[in-house]
């Protein structure tokens, strides 16, 4: 679907992609940066699944020497985090709580986007350029919001208004296309492709290549482990990664079913770029159009809420200026009588964008799986089975470790994680001592891939 219809290019998405492309060569290829890379990975407890997949690709493992050196430096730091006596230390808690969203590669690329966004904002804040601030110039919705937050107050309202008008026209056009497609029960590809291109690009931005980190491990886990009881015994995959992927696949099926019921579709239709792109990859144009229209409508509503808040703030400031001009006694009376209210600043959104139903359903499923896992681990028999299996990737370990109550289960989780990381260090040392260089390099890559899964998960 994405190949057929394409995406409208967003310049900030391009900035992200360009920074993203060079991250690993920079982080692992420059010996001077390996120590900083190790610290960043420790603080994030690894990479997000997408960047982990990129690192696990054969091309990226050409920087394998840097990866091995980084792991040798990082694992001792992780051992301190996995020492239960430091569990309540503020730095440890900060790392554990932030692990699920943290990724040093994402941070690196997002900083580049932030710098470019700030440059664009300064350009649009110049008086002669203010009229063009609201024109998208190819910016996706998410990156326009980022730019709008950096705009000077006098430019922001005009920019939001213009962008909302442009977005409203796209939403209306998408509604017309959907009505036409449903009447004829066919998608008018020739007439609609350009519109869907543009709309999909607005909500999803530049498409990121989908690289799954699982290999055969996750697929086998899904087939052979219908419940978490079987998944904790799986020898090559994190059991919570299995449950997360199961929830993702179940949600995708529900989206397809919900498309036939307009009233309930909002319960399942995604609104975030990642999950809108996942629907587009299914290759169903009418379904994609329905999802994109819904996501853009949610974004448009949020933009209008921001505009209303800015207009109201301007009205309040104008009202206060008039009262102050009338004299001190009028201002004192006004302050005494007026309700207490805070005027929203130019960068303060008045409303929060509703959470993507895809993200929400997968998060809920992962929370339930976490609770189920802790319940299972309260029993000695299940703890023994868990110890013989793969264990948890670091991202899911952080989630479970934080939730586990003090005692046998928390201590066992930390001990198992330490043991797996120690095993990697020991195996690498043994390989380098006992095998010829060529054979050691081959087996080392196998071990590195296995260990990197600990740092990025499977789903």
C-alpha positions, 0 to 999 in steps of 0.5 A: 500500500505504501509503495503504491500510494507513497507519502507526501514528504515532510522536511522534518521527517526527512531531517529525522531520517537523515540523522537516523541513518548515520546514528549507528555508524557514529555511535559505534564506529568512532572509538571516542564516542563508545563510552558516551554510547554505553552510558546512553544505552545504560540510561535507556536500558537499550533501544526501541524495537525499530532501532534495535532491529536496525542494529541487528541487521547484517549491515549494521553488524559490520560495526560489530567490534564497536558493539562488543566493546560497548557491551563490555562497558555497559554490562558492568553498569547494568549490574549496579542497576540490577543490584536490589539494594539500589532499587529505591535510588532516585537514578535507578527509579528514573531509569526504570520508569523511563525505560519503555519510551527511552531510546538513545537513537530516537533521542539523537534524531529528535534533537536534530529535528528540534534544531531544524524546527527551531530554525524554521520557527525563527524564519516564520516569526520574521514579520514578512514571513508570518503569513506563510507560517501556517502553510504546511510546506509538506509538514506532517501534523506531528511536526507542524505541532512541534514547529507551532510550539516554537513560533512567536506568540504573534505568529502562532495563532495565524499559523495554527489557523491557516494549517487547520483550514488546510487540514479541514479541506483535506478531511472534507475531501477524504469524507467525499472519497469514502462516501463515493467508495462505499456507494460503489463498493470499489476504490477509485484508485485513479482519482483518489490516489493523490488525495490519499497520498497527501492525507496519509503523509500528513498523519503518518509523515515519512514512512519508516521501513518496517524491520521486525526484530523477531526472526523466527523466534517471535513467530514460533512463540506465537504459534507454540505458546497460546498463553503466558504459562507456555510463553515463560518456558520459551527458550528464544523469546521474551514472553512479554514480547510474545504477548505484546505482538499477540495483542498487536495482531488482535488489534489489527483484526479488530480494526478490519472488523470495526471498519464495517461499523461506523459508530464503533470504529473510533474504539479501534481506529488508530491516530498515531503515525506508527499504527496508521502506517501499520494499517496502510501496510495491510494494502486495503485502500478503503480501510486506509482512507477511513483510518486516515480520515478519522486520525486527521479529524482528531488532529483537526479537533485538537488544533481548533481547541488550541486556536480557541484557547489562544483566542480566549487568552488574547481576549482576556489580556485585552480586557485586562489592559482596558481595566488597567488603563481606567485606573488602579481602583478599577484594577483592584476591584476587577482582581477582587471580583474576577474568577481565579484563572490562569491564562494559557501561555503561547506554548501551553496546549489547553487540551491533550490529544486523545490517546491512540486506540491502538497504543492504548489496547496494546498497552492494556494487554501488556499491563495484563500480561505483566500482572499475569506473569507476576502472579505466575512467578509467585509459585515456585514451579513457575519460577523454575520454568521461567529460569529455564526459559529465555527470560525478559528483555531489558525493556520488559524487565524494567516494567516487571521489576518495578511492579514486583513487590519486595521479596523472592520474585523481585530478587529472582528477577534481578538475579536471572537478568544478571546471570544472562548478562554475565553469561554473554561476557563470559562466552565472548571471552571464551570465544576469543581465547579458544577459537581461531579468529574467523570462527570466533568472529562468526560465533561472536556475531551470533552471541552479539545478536542474542544479547542485543535482543536483550537490549531491544526486545522482539516486538 
